[in-house]
Amino acid sequence: MPRWWPAPAKLNLYLHVVGRRDDGYHLLDSLAAFSDIGDRLSAASASGLSLKITGPFAGDLKDNDPTNLAWRAAEMLAALLGRKPNAALTLEKNLPIASGIGGGSSDAAATLKALCGLWQAQPDEAALAALALKLGADVPVCLAERASYFGGTGELVEAAPSLPRAGLVLVNPGIALPTVSVFKARRGGFTPASRFEEAPKDARQLAALLAARHNDLTEAALGIVPAIGDVLKELEAQNALLARMSGSGATCFGLFESQTAAEAAAATMKAKAPPRWWIAAGRLI
């Protein structure tokens, strides 16, 4: 049986745009956390590199696509190690595409971990971090796979206080939303960094801390995909402790006191939501 490596959904519990570099890249301050909802990836020995896509969102991707982040991660890691990228990768795609929850980035991070295991390699930590950043701004924090603050354009990753057990409902309106489009549409000034040092004791305290912060990309995303507003209203109607868009959207999350409460809310939403909505319940990890 192959070993499967998790590629969990990455959630921006808050996201502040704190500035902009001369080259146009935005500088961020965000608290990233991970869910038990996600993709997964396996790697097996082979005479060459291959990538097979399975899962409910496999139809949105192509097998053996050299632009896929998992494929690129394999090639770049092999180059770093001075070897051929011989591996048969299987990616089970359970997360919607271009949805603001770091699916591709998490897939790339899982690929790096899986191949280090398969090839029995221990690359230099700094070199691996630099490689991850070349793959994408979210890949370094996905490689850490723990609650983290990240800043700059994604290269500054620092451990955050431990987060409490909390239930989650993730909802996507079934509309892909490219990150670049949201940043181009964003208007207005910048927001100071707002990190907190205390570890919240429970989901309610976490929600209260997050309520004093926000996602600076929400307004721009709403202008492109108004259905995000409908998703947020539905999560609020389920008495979520907090309803917020993640990343650049269009996926939103509802924070609940327990996974049981989250599962009940998800079941209620699925019964009346439009067919194209993707709804999943889980918990923070």
BELURCOR-V180386 format. One record per backbone hydrogen bond with DSSP energy under -1.0 kcal/mol. CO is the residue of the C=O (numbers start at 1). NH is the residue of the N-H. E is the energy in kcal/mol with one decimal. If there is no record, write none. Layout:
CO/NH/E ; CO/NH/E
This chain:
5/41/-2.4 ; 7/39/-2.1 ; 9/35/-1.9 ; 11/13/-1.0 ; 11/33/-2.4 ; 14/31/-1.3 ; 15/216/-2.9 ; 16/29/-2.2 ; 17/191/-2.6 ; 19/27/-2.7 ; 21/24/-1.9 ; 25/21/-3.2 ; 27/18/-2.2 ; 27/19/-1.2 ; 29/16/-3.0 ; 30/150/-2.2 ; 31/13/-2.5 ; 32/148/-2.3 ; 33/11/-3.3 ; 34/285/-2.9 ; 37/9/-3.0 ; 39/7/-2.5 ; 40/92/-3.0 ; 41/5/-3.4 ; 42/90/-2.2 ; 44/88/-2.9 ; 48/87/-1.4 ; 50/89/-2.7 ; 51/64/-2.3 ; 52/91/-3.0 ; 54/93/-3.3 ; 55/58/-1.8 ; 57/60/-1.3 ; 58/61/-1.9 ; 65/68/-1.7 ; 68/72/-2.6 ; 69/73/-2.5 ; 70/74/-1.9 ; 71/75/-2.3 ; 72/76/-2.7 ; 73/77/-2.4 ; 74/78/-2.2 ; 75/79/-2.1 ; 76/80/-2.1 ; 77/81/-2.1 ; 78/83/-2.5 ; 84/86/-2.1 ; 87/50/-2.1 ; 88/44/-1.6 ; 89/52/-2.7 ; 90/42/-2.2 ; 91/54/-2.9 ; 92/40/-1.4 ; 93/57/-2.4 ; 98/177/-2.7 ; 99/251/-1.9 ; 101/10/-3.0 ; 102/106/-3.0 ; 103/107/-2.3 ; 104/108/-2.1 ; 105/109/-2.3 ; 106/110/-2.5 ; 107/111/-2.1 ; 108/112/-2.2 ; 109/113/-2.1 ; 110/114/-2.9 ; 111/115/-2.7 ; 112/116/-2.0 ; 113/117/-1.8 ; 114/118/-2.7 ; 115/119/-3.0 ; 116/121/-2.4 ; 124/128/-2.5 ; 125/129/-2.2 ; 126/130/-2.2 ; 127/131/-2.2 ; 128/132/-2.5 ; 129/133/-2.0 ; 130/134/-1.7 ; 131/135/-1.4 ; 132/136/-1.3 ; 136/139/-1.1 ; 138/142/-1.9 ; 139/143/-2.3 ; 140/144/-1.5 ; 141/145/-1.8 ; 147/160/-2.1 ; 148/32/-3.1 ; 149/158/-2.8 ; 150/30/-1.7 ; 151/154/-2.1 ; 151/156/-1.5 ; 152/28/-2.9 ; 156/151/-2.3 ; 158/149/-3.0 ; 166/284/-2.1 ; 167/256/-2.8 ; 168/282/-2.6 ; 169/254/-2.2 ; 170/280/-2.4 ; 171/252/-2.9 ; 172/278/-2.8 ; 178/182/-1.2 ; 179/183/-2.2 ; 180/184/-2.0 ; 181/185/-1.5 ; 182/186/-1.1 ; 202/206/-2.1 ; 203/207/-2.6 ; 204/208/-2.1 ; 205/209/-2.2 ; 206/210/-2.4 ; 207/211/-2.1 ; 210/213/-2.1 ; 214/15/-2.5 ; 215/218/-1.6 ; 217/221/-2.4 ; 218/222/-2.8 ; 219/223/-1.6 ; 221/225/-3.2 ; 225/228/-2.0 ; 226/229/-1.7 ; 227/231/-2.0 ; 228/232/-2.3 ; 229/233/-2.0 ; 230/234/-2.1 ; 231/235/-2.2 ; 232/236/-2.2 ; 233/237/-2.1 ; 235/240/-1.5 ; 236/239/-1.8 ; 242/255/-2.6 ; 244/253/-3.2 ; 246/249/-2.4 ; 251/246/-2.6 ; 252/171/-2.6 ; 253/244/-2.3 ; 254/169/-1.7 ; 255/241/-2.9 ; 256/167/-2.0 ; 258/262/-1.9 ; 259/263/-2.7 ; 260/264/-2.0 ; 261/265/-2.2 ; 262/266/-2.5 ; 263/267/-2.1 ; 264/268/-2.0 ; 265/269/-2.3 ; 266/270/-2.7 ; 267/271/-1.3 ; 269/272/-1.2 ; 269/273/-2.1 ; 274/277/-1.8 ; 278/172/-2.5 ; 280/170/-3.1 ; 282/168/-2.4 ; 283/36/-1.7
